[in-house]
Amino acid sequence: MRRSVLIRFLGLALAVALGAVIATAVIATYSTSEKLQGEIDANTGQLQVDGQIYGQLSKYASDHPTWSGVDKLVHDLAGKLGRRIAVTEPDGTVIADSARMLGAGPELPSVPAATIDARNDGTVKFAGALSLSAVRKTTVSGPADMITTAGIGPRSPVFPGWGMTEQEKQESERLAQKAVDCFQAQGKMAYITSGGDAAPQVLIESSKLANGVSQMQVSKPGVTGSDRCLPPGLNAPSAKAKIVNDDEVRRATACLDAAGEKYTIADYDGLKAAEPTTKGAVSEAFATCTTQARSEALTPYVAPPAKLYLGAKSTFNVFSGEGMLRTAATALGVLLIAALVMIFAGRRLVRPIVALTGAAQRMRNGDHAARVPVTGRDEVARLGNAFNEMAEAIQRHDFQRKAMVSDVAHELRTPLANIKGYLVASEDGVVPLDGELVTSLLEETELLEHLVADLQDLALADAGMLRLHPAPRDLTELAQQVVLAHQPAADTAGVALTADVQGAATASVDSARIRQALGNLVSNAIRFTPPGGNVVVGVRRGADGYNLTVTDNGTGIADEHLPHLFDRFYRAEQSRSRSTGGSGLGLAITKHLAEAHGGRITVTSRLGSGSAFTIWIPAG
């Protein structure tokens, strides 16, 4: 069963309304979630979470030359810590966003939480002495299970343990354990700190406080009692750190030399540093050279700078348990309102369609006068106007078809009646069957043959089967041939028939069809020009072609007849046309012949002054 347009329109509207309700619920729920999360952000505990996120991403930047593959870390941190995390390039291009797990993520906060730049981390500057003076001077206090460190750590882009291979890590851990065993054999408290991506360090007890808490310090050469237990290579940097440090020092010294700065090269556990000769005084040029050298040396080994955005958690439940009933009630109300509105609007839309359907059915049943009322200027109104125009054209063509059948019957009836009357009279002996009667019968037969030939030409033209055999021909010669062929008829009518031509006019035409078209025009001109009048056939060069003209000074044609002059069986003067034997098809055929050649026919006339018919034929 086919559904009505109203039902389909209603279903579509309800589907759109349902989608709007769901989208509104998603937006409202997410907006509420963001507001609640904004209040949570004010909690100081959130700062620790954000610091952890920053630390993890900074460590990733220092361990990888690009940000490729950071998506997993971002999504893992977001799921674990309940925060929305987004990392973008400096120009705002998103690198990773935990909110993208739901598709297109919401807008980012207007201000980034931090900028991650592993090249310019401030904890270690191997080309300068801004922080290296504190290296290896970390003091740790507290029980063994609560020991913490400060200074060089895993977030620093370059530190002694940075860039270690697995083999280097294993060797460093082995040496650290060997040192711990040595200290413990001497009765000293010792521990291994760091590990993972940082180089392991050995902490030894330096003294005890009054409350019994041990005060620890990093064990290194020069510390009392440390030299015997520290194996060579314990604090050696990784090969990768050494390469970066060498490049950094090379760039820094070159810059400092060019700037005329005085410096010395210090060695810290295998990592060198350029330090100012004047302790405690660092010039702006010195700081610029060391910072730039460090950034350039690290660039091939760490990820490029990126912006970190932190906000509400990206995953949320669209329909929570508390909001389910409210959401359902809202959806039902919106759907009900949409249904009422669409029923009202749908009826107004369907009403003219029903009228069109009824009119079309009446036309199918033969009522070609069926029309539909049209109001407004919308699409339905344009459809109604188009239908009325189509119905008008069908009615007009039907009228022309009936008129054509009537005219054909009339044209055939007259010569057939004449032929039958002569034959019956001859059979009854009233009229002798002599040469004069035979000639009259032949004339009537020729009239019938001419009518049938005209009807056949029109049928071929309507079917698009009117065949042409174009060839380069001189239109001047064709015009002269037409004049010569119709000269006897013109002499009989007392009309002067002449040709007005000027030189050759070559075009690709079917010579027989062009003579037929000109012949129809010349015959009509002779027929409607009184004795003593003139008919002129001319050939002139026109725009992109040639104009073939037939001009007379006959009775002319009234203006109201000109638009219908090329219709079939149309006669401006019915009585005179019938008396002269015209079929009413000549001009219609001439129009088709001109168009078949890619041309056109036009007419100008003034009643009582004559007419001028022009056939334009393209040159070529």
Solvent accessible surface area in square Angstrom, and as a share of the most:
residue,aa,sasa,rsa
1,M,236,1.06
2,R,229,0.84
3,R,168,0.61
4,S,57,0.37
5,V,60,0.34
6,L,41,0.20
7,I,98,0.50
8,R,143,0.52
9,F,71,0.30
10,L,38,0.19
11,G,38,0.36
12,L,115,0.57
13,A,19,0.14
14,L,54,0.27
15,A,61,0.47
16,V,97,0.56
17,A,12,0.10
18,L,81,0.40
19,G,38,0.37
20,A,54,0.42
21,V,11,0.06
22,I,80,0.41
23,A,48,0.38
24,T,86,0.50
25,A,16,0.12
26,V,51,0.29
27,I,120,0.61
28,A,56,0.43
29,T,40,0.23
30,Y,29,0.11
31,S,46,0.30
32,T,73,0.43
33,S,32,0.21
34,E,72,0.32
35,K,147,0.62
36,L,102,0.51
37,Q,26,0.12
38,G,39,0.38
39,E,126,0.56
40,I,91,0.46
41,D,50,0.26
42,A,87,0.67
43,N,91,0.47
44,T,107,0.62
45,G,37,0.36
46,Q,19,0.08
47,L,124,0.62
48,Q,145,0.64
49,V,36,0.21
50,D,27,0.14
51,G,36,0.34
52,Q,77,0.34
53,I,0,0.00
54,Y,71,0.27
55,G,10,0.09
56,Q,71,0.32
57,L,0,0.00
58,S,10,0.06
59,K,63,0.27
60,Y,28,0.11
61,A,1,0.00
62,S,1,0.01
63,D,53,0.28
64,H,71,0.32
65,P,80,0.50
66,T,72,0.42
67,W,14,0.05
68,S,92,0.60
69,G,52,0.50
70,V,0,0.00
71,D,64,0.33
72,K,148,0.63
73,L,41,0.21
74,V,0,0.00
75,H,55,0.24
76,D,73,0.38
77,L,11,0.06
78,A,4,0.03
79,G,55,0.53
80,K,149,0.63
81,L,38,0.19
82,G,21,0.20
83,R,10,0.04
84,R,10,0.04
85,I,0,0.00
86,A,1,0.00
87,V,0,0.00
88,T,0,0.00
89,E,72,0.32
90,P,81,0.51
91,D,115,0.59
92,G,39,0.38
93,T,74,0.43
94,V,47,0.27
95,I,42,0.21
96,A,3,0.02
97,D,4,0.02
98,S,0,0.00
99,A,2,0.01
100,R,117,0.43
101,M,106,0.48
102,L,110,0.55
103,G,42,0.40
104,A,102,0.79
105,G,21,0.20
106,P,47,0.30
107,E,157,0.70
108,L,50,0.25
109,P,51,0.32
110,S,113,0.73
111,V,111,0.64
112,P,41,0.26
113,A,62,0.48
114,A,34,0.26
115,T,79,0.46
116,I,2,0.01
117,D,32,0.16
118,A,7,0.05
119,R,57,0.21
120,N,66,0.34
121,D,29,0.15
122,G,52,0.50
123,T,64,0.37
124,V,0,0.00
125,K,28,0.12
126,F,3,0.01
127,A,0,0.00
128,G,1,0.01
129,A,27,0.21
130,L,97,0.48
131,S,29,0.19
132,L,2,0.01
133,S,70,0.45
134,A,63,0.48
135,V,17,0.10
136,R,25,0.09
137,K,142,0.60
138,T,27,0.16
139,T,86,0.50
140,V,3,0.02
141,S,65,0.42
142,G,16,0.15
143,P,71,0.44
144,A,50,0.39
145,D,128,0.66
146,M,127,0.57
147,I,36,0.18
148,T,101,0.59
149,T,74,0.43
150,A,73,0.57
151,G,55,0.53
152,I,32,0.16
153,G,20,0.20
154,P,67,0.42
155,R,124,0.45
156,S,2,0.01
157,P,1,0.01
158,V,1,0.01
159,F,7,0.03
160,P,6,0.04
161,G,0,0.00
162,W,4,0.01
163,G,26,0.25
164,M,23,0.10
165,T,78,0.45
166,E,117,0.53
167,Q,147,0.65
168,E,50,0.22
169,K,39,0.17
170,Q,117,0.52
171,E,75,0.34
172,S,7,0.04
173,E,82,0.37
174,R,130,0.47
175,L,16,0.08
176,A,0,0.00
177,Q,83,0.37
178,K,117,0.49
179,A,0,0.00
180,V,7,0.04
181,D,73,0.38
182,C,40,0.24
183,F,0,0.00
184,Q,99,0.44
185,A,90,0.70
186,Q,73,0.32
187,G,70,0.68
188,K,66,0.28
189,M,70,0.31
190,A,2,0.02
191,Y,59,0.23
192,I,66,0.34
193,T,14,0.08
194,S,72,0.47
195,G,26,0.25
196,G,58,0.56
197,D,46,0.24
198,A,12,0.09
199,A,9,0.07
200,P,4,0.02
201,Q,28,0.12
202,V,2,0.01
203,L,1,0.00
204,I,5,0.02
205,E,42,0.19
206,S,58,0.37
207,S,53,0.35
208,K,129,0.55
209,L,85,0.42
210,A,120,0.93
211,N,115,0.59
212,G,48,0.47
213,V,41,0.24
214,S,10,0.06
215,Q,60,0.27
216,M,2,0.01
217,Q,61,0.27
218,V,8,0.05
219,S,1,0.01
220,K,51,0.22
221,P,90,0.56
222,G,71,0.68
223,V,25,0.14
224,T,127,0.74
225,G,24,0.23
226,S,0,0.00
227,D,90,0.47
228,R,188,0.69
229,C,5,0.03
230,L,23,0.12
231,P,15,0.10
232,P,129,0.81
233,G,47,0.45
234,L,7,0.04
235,N,22,0.11
236,A,46,0.36
237,P,25,0.15
238,S,2,0.01
239,A,62,0.48
240,K,63,0.27
241,A,0,0.00
242,K,69,0.29
243,I,102,0.52
244,V,1,0.01
245,N,0,0.00
246,D,62,0.32
247,D,35,0.18
248,E,2,0.01
249,V,16,0.09
250,R,143,0.52
251,R,80,0.29
252,A,0,0.00
253,T,25,0.15
254,A,61,0.47
255,C,44,0.27
256,L,0,0.00
257,D,88,0.46
258,A,94,0.73
259,A,52,0.40
260,G,58,0.56
261,E,43,0.19
262,K,150,0.64
263,Y,55,0.21
264,T,67,0.39
265,I,79,0.40
266,A,24,0.19
267,D,91,0.47
268,Y,64,0.24
269,D,45,0.23
270,G,25,0.24
271,L,1,0.01
272,K,81,0.34
273,A,0,0.00
274,A,0,0.00
275,E,15,0.07
276,P,14,0.09
277,T,70,0.41
278,T,86,0.50
279,K,153,0.65
280,G,87,0.84
281,A,55,0.42
282,V,57,0.32
283,S,50,0.32
284,E,150,0.67
285,A,41,0.32
286,F,3,0.01
287,A,32,0.25
288,T,73,0.43
289,C,5,0.03
290,T,3,0.02
291,T,47,0.27
292,Q,93,0.41
293,A,3,0.02
294,R,4,0.01
295,S,17,0.11
296,E,65,0.29
297,A,1,0.01
298,L,1,0.00
299,T,66,0.38
300,P,88,0.56
301,Y,67,0.25
302,V,3,0.02
303,A,0,0.00
304,P,71,0.44
305,P,30,0.19
306,A,1,0.00
307,K,61,0.26
308,L,1,0.01
309,Y,23,0.09
310,L,22,0.11
311,G,11,0.11
312,A,11,0.09
313,K,74,0.31
314,S,3,0.02
315,T,56,0.32
316,F,47,0.19
317,N,103,0.53
318,V,45,0.26
319,F,63,0.26
320,S,43,0.28
321,G,72,0.69
322,E,164,0.73
323,G,22,0.21
324,M,101,0.45
325,L,147,0.73
326,R,194,0.71
327,T,30,0.17
328,A,55,0.42
329,A,63,0.49
330,T,74,0.43
331,A,16,0.12
332,L,124,0.62
333,G,30,0.29
334,V,57,0.33
335,L,46,0.23
336,L,107,0.53
337,I,113,0.58
338,A,19,0.15
339,A,20,0.15
340,L,110,0.55
341,V,84,0.48
342,M,34,0.15
343,I,65,0.33
344,F,137,0.57
345,A,40,0.31
346,G,0,0.00
347,R,146,0.53
348,R,145,0.53
349,L,58,0.29
350,V,35,0.20
351,R,149,0.54
352,P,44,0.28
353,I,57,0.29
354,V,93,0.53
355,A,43,0.33
356,L,19,0.10
357,T,67,0.39
358,G,24,0.23
359,A,0,0.00
360,A,47,0.36
361,Q,85,0.38
362,R,105,0.38
363,M,22,0.10
364,R,180,0.66
365,N,114,0.58
366,G,51,0.49
367,D,61,0.32
368,H,50,0.22
369,A,63,0.49
370,A,4,0.03
371,R,73,0.27
372,V,11,0.06
373,P,120,0.75
374,V,49,0.28
375,T,121,0.71
376,G,59,0.57
377,R,224,0.82
378,D,76,0.40
379,E,121,0.54
380,V,29,0.17
381,A,6,0.05
382,R,137,0.50
383,L,93,0.46
384,G,4,0.03
385,N,70,0.36
386,A,54,0.42
387,F,21,0.09
388,N,31,0.16
389,E,120,0.54
390,M,95,0.42
391,A,0,0.00
392,E,84,0.38
393,A,28,0.21
394,I,66,0.34
395,Q,68,0.30
396,R,114,0.42
397,H,105,0.47
398,D,23,0.12
399,F,142,0.59
400,Q,77,0.34
401,R,133,0.49
402,K,119,0.50
403,A,40,0.31
404,M,50,0.22
405,V,90,0.52
406,S,69,0.44
407,D,24,0.13
408,V,25,0.14
409,A,41,0.32
410,H,64,0.29
411,E,23,0.10
412,L,54,0.27
413,R,140,0.51
414,T,66,0.39
415,P,1,0.01
416,L,95,0.47
417,A,57,0.44
418,N,57,0.29
419,I,31,0.16
420,K,140,0.59
421,G,39,0.37
422,Y,82,0.31
423,L,89,0.44
424,V,68,0.39
425,A,22,0.17
426,S,25,0.16
427,E,147,0.66
428,D,98,0.51
429,G,60,0.58
430,V,112,0.65
431,V,47,0.27
432,P,90,0.57
433,L,115,0.57
434,D,64,0.33
435,G,54,0.52
436,E,142,0.64
437,L,8,0.04
438,V,66,0.38
439,T,72,0.42
440,S,29,0.19
441,L,25,0.13
442,L,103,0.51
443,E,108,0.48
444,E,31,0.14
445,T,66,0.38
446,E,108,0.48
447,L,61,0.30
448,L,27,0.14
449,E,117,0.52
450,H,96,0.43
451,L,5,0.03
452,V,84,0.48
453,A,45,0.35
454,D,8,0.04
455,L,38,0.19
456,Q,112,0.50
457,D,19,0.10
458,L,2,0.01
459,A,60,0.46
460,L,52,0.26
461,A,20,0.15
462,D,83,0.43
463,A,66,0.51
464,G,69,0.67
465,M,115,0.51
466,L,26,0.13
467,R,183,0.67
468,L,43,0.21
469,H,139,0.62
470,P,82,0.52
471,A,44,0.34
472,P,104,0.65
473,R,72,0.26
474,D,38,0.20
475,L,1,0.01
476,T,12,0.07
477,E,78,0.35
478,L,0,0.00
479,A,0,0.00
480,Q,86,0.38
481,Q,62,0.28
482,V,4,0.02
483,V,15,0.09
484,L,136,0.68
485,A,74,0.57
486,H,41,0.18
487,Q,54,0.24
488,P,86,0.54
489,A,53,0.41
490,A,0,0.00
491,D,92,0.48
492,T,122,0.71
493,A,39,0.30
494,G,37,0.35
495,V,5,0.03
496,A,48,0.37
497,L,9,0.04
498,T,71,0.41
499,A,40,0.31
500,D,59,0.30
501,V,36,0.21
502,Q,133,0.59
503,G,54,0.52
504,A,82,0.64
505,A,6,0.05
506,T,72,0.42
507,A,0,0.00
508,S,50,0.32
509,V,1,0.00
510,D,11,0.06
511,S,20,0.13
512,A,56,0.43
513,R,46,0.17
514,I,3,0.01
515,R,85,0.31
516,Q,49,0.22
517,A,2,0.01
518,L,1,0.00
519,G,7,0.07
520,N,26,0.13
521,L,2,0.01
522,V,0,0.00
523,S,36,0.23
524,N,29,0.15
525,A,6,0.05
526,I,14,0.07
527,R,73,0.27
528,F,50,0.21
529,T,7,0.04
530,P,66,0.41
531,P,111,0.70
532,G,69,0.66
533,G,6,0.06
534,N,72,0.37
535,V,0,0.00
536,V,50,0.29
537,V,0,0.00
538,G,5,0.05
539,V,7,0.04
540,R,85,0.31
541,R,154,0.56
542,G,20,0.19
543,A,87,0.67
544,D,117,0.61
545,G,0,0.00
546,Y,25,0.09
547,N,40,0.21
548,L,1,0.01
549,T,35,0.20
550,V,1,0.00
551,T,57,0.33
552,D,16,0.08
553,N,73,0.37
554,G,4,0.04
555,T,50,0.29
556,G,11,0.11
557,I,24,0.12
558,A,17,0.14
559,D,103,0.53
560,E,116,0.52
561,H,42,0.19
562,L,40,0.20
563,P,104,0.65
564,H,87,0.39
565,L,9,0.05
566,F,35,0.14
567,D,52,0.27
568,R,77,0.28
569,F,10,0.04
570,Y,69,0.26
571,R,14,0.05
572,A,28,0.22
573,E,80,0.36
574,Q,88,0.39
575,S,91,0.59
576,R,70,0.25
577,S,9,0.06
578,R,94,0.34
579,S,91,0.59
580,T,59,0.34
581,G,35,0.33
582,G,9,0.08
583,S,11,0.07
584,G,19,0.18
585,L,0,0.00
586,G,18,0.17
587,L,27,0.13
588,A,4,0.03
589,I,3,0.02
590,T,0,0.00
591,K,73,0.31
592,H,50,0.22
593,L,1,0.01
594,A,1,0.01
595,E,84,0.38
596,A,46,0.36
597,H,23,0.10
598,G,52,0.50
599,G,10,0.10
600,R,132,0.48
601,I,19,0.10
602,T,72,0.42
603,V,28,0.16
604,T,95,0.55
605,S,21,0.14
606,R,177,0.65
607,L,116,0.58
608,G,60,0.58
609,S,65,0.42
610,G,7,0.07
611,S,9,0.06
612,A,26,0.20
613,F,15,0.06
614,T,35,0.20
615,I,1,0.01
616,W,40,0.14
617,I,2,0.01
618,P,42,0.27
619,A,41,0.32
620,G,73,0.70
